[in-house]
């Protein structure tokens, strides 16, 4: 029987051997060369040496690592502008408004605990009261109603510029405008919402890259595309033995309409989870950790994404689900594009992918690269120009639970200095 010290020494040697394998080469397993290790497609362009960094991580942590036993490593991806270009929630809402799929609530105040009287008045005036409660609003013809709904979704304000949401919420766990979208679809079945998203998906994939569409008087992107690089990365991760999940701030039935396009099923798709009654969506949402079910107080948003990963994937319950876990209970790879993703992406132990949309808190961490495992990459379609100046990492880039802003801190408490854009 091998002693504990011998086992530890063997694991350390295997890890060192895997880490020493040049990126792009097949990693050995138990000392024997492997020719069947999953490879990223060399014909798909990544920025700089990012493909090599990711391949090295896959070789170190996947089936070709040569490290015996253990649970499968986990990879978690945000969805919008991380796996696809553009926003599937916007696309679904736009389709629903264009096809009269929003059911009139008894009171607009019922849709969100944070909706302001000003927003309630604006929606009531624009959408009217002639349609019976629970019946479809004629948003395809009523531009004023469509405009108020989409302005609140897009800017959290009315068309007159008044705040649409007010009150107290934890700004690292939720945002009322995100919670409001699944709340707008109350009264429909989850299957109906998925069908709306699938119809929007078909239209968005058929539209040419660069297309726009009108939603009321708003002009928004009119196309969505899967990123080939991310599809290939997910394929390679799965082939290398990773358990891959989507963790999105979209309503879960909407995300489920899209995640199959990268080979992921409903079990591996986590989104905003609405509570149903008699098989129909309500304005209530499921909580996380020690936050009970409620009206959107805990979403897959910022720290909420960590909580749901810990709770749903690693089966960590209660208040502990909000905390960063030990190395063996954290994801190996995390990928995101915005500050809404920064917590779970930072939790990753093998690679942190930051698709650069110039979001300050995320990119401060990416460009500081404290552990040498950050992979900053421009958007794969229509990337943004280089950000002028610097990210305010040392002063205001981080969001606090009360909504105030402060410096971005490393794990040791030191302040990240201001960073320049290095991936554009």
Secondary structure by P-SEA (a helix, b strand, c coil): cccaaaaaaaaaaaaaaaaaccccccccccccccccccccccccccccaaaaaaaaaaaacccccccccccbbbbbbbcccccccccaaaaaaaaaaaccccccccccccccccccaaaaaaaaaaacccccccccccccccaaaaaaaaaaaccccccccccccccccccccccaaaaaaaaaaccccaaaaaaaaaaaaaaaaacccbbbbbcccccccccccccaaaaaaaaaaaaaccbbbbbccccaaaaaaccccccccccccccbbbbbcccccccbbbbcccccccccccccccaaaaaaaaacccccccccccccccccccccbbbbcccccaaaaaacccbbbbccccccaaaaaaaacccccbbbbccccccccccccccccccccccccccbbbbbbccccccccccccccc
